[in-house]
Amino acid sequence: MSTNLKYLSLGILVFQTTSLVLTMRYSRTLKEEGPRYLSSTAVVIAELLKITACILLVYKDSKCNLRSLNRVLHDEILNKPMETLKLAIPSGIYTLQNNLLYVALSNLDAATYQVTYQLKILTTALFSVSMLSKKLGVYQWLSLVILMAGVAFVQWPSDSQEAATKELSAGSQFVGLMAVLIACFSSGFAGVYFEKILKETKQSVWIRNIQLGFFGSIFGLMGVYIYDGELVSKNGFFQGYNQLTWIVVILQALGGLVIAAVIKYADNILKGFATSLSIILSTLISYFWLQDFVPTSVFFLGAVLVIAATFLYGYDPKPAGNPIKA
């Protein structure tokens, strides 16, 4: 049973990671008549869907009793305002990160984005050391060096890459790279901050995600008003929405929840497999289906280094032999 759950976890992680990146990239580069959907509104809708999904999960944990659900939400959220306010910081950063991912995938092909975004391993590790006093082993430090080298190779300019960029003119690669790098730092900080909060309190992950979603929707609406207020007043909040847009929104909303739900069945090696398969699938689909990516030998070298670094970071060496008792 546990083996089946592990492989199911692997499949879900690979599907969610790959499908979100590819559908988001396709939706941001697809040429259609009329206005394109606003990424800022998509982030807000994703937060509202996440809140709805988490409330349903809390309802299930409350044995499908509305009174129990109401009591839990009242006791854990309304009666603990300071605990709830703690989530405002990571929520604001996650909202920024979600908007940046749309910017990144509007300007980078899915394969390059997937590999470069693995720098979040580096930022998460550094924030874990500084904020949680976590100690990294030799293999983990070595993996971070390999990771940086791999990403550098992936971003190394090449003639074929430049030709593809000019031909497709999907956007500025520099803007995409900056968006990914900022997203990596925000992901690392917010993830470690959220982990710290979870360790300090006994509230469930679903309650915490409701709190995150509440603040996320507020920050998201502020972003809509500041950056896209005129467009919304002119063409409406749901301008440019189609079936593909809703798929992207649902995948983004449920992605974090799916990972949270399956993470107890997935060890570090399994997560490494999921990341590696996702990078490989994104590369193949970007080349054969989206046709916005021309692989080079330098890219493949960088991708292999990033995949190796992912496995190495999760490697837990067992002590050789049994210790001799005195």
Salt bridges, closest charged atoms under 4 A:
GLU47 OE1 - LYS50 NZ 3.36
GLU76 OE1 - LYS80 NZ 3.28
GLU83 OE2 - LYS86 NZ 3.41
GLU83 OE1 - ARG208 NH2 3.19
GLU195 OE2 - LYS199 NZ 3.04
ASP267 OD2 - LYS6 NZ 3.56
ASP292 OD2 - ARG25 NE 2.72
